[in-house]
């Protein structure tokens, strides 16, 4: 995305974006990699209460989990600031999602292709609320194992929903995901504005 001069009024626009996905998919990492402020996280040590509830087989080194939300901020341009809200991944914390998405322009559904089924609930949530979203394939170990089109078909999502690959640890990669979401939201809004009544 090219850097534009500030709007003639000098006004700064801010927008809220939600980062969602299954347990251990990298939401906290994504927010932390791109935030220009020290991100607010609500990570708690996983305890025996999660045994049998949280499936840690695919994330064996995971010792903490988000229990409320992650929060970060990034200036995409001189006149556009994005506020990032990462959702908790476990189903027992999903009662907070309605509040977290209030006022959001769109969402990123971060997926781990080793556990693709874990993101179905997030996709259903955003589709039900008609909140624009894109799917970001988190390339663990820096490797992309599946083609975005294959992931689209496996998730059975619309052809207009963007599917992009990213490394949640890498600032530029994560920034590209956020820019792609903003561009998608703007395209959707423009097409709605010109659609016949």
Secondary structure, DSSP 8 states (H G I E B T S, - for coil): -------TT---EEEEEEEEESTTSSHHHHHHHH-SS--EEEEEE--GGGTTTS--TT-TT--EEEEEEEEEEEEEETTEEEEEEEE--SGGGGGGHHHHHTT-SEEEEEE-GGGGGGGHHHHHHHHHTT--EEEEEE-GGG---S-HHHHHHHHT--TTS-EEEE-TT-HHHHHHHHHHHHHHHHHHHHHHHHS--
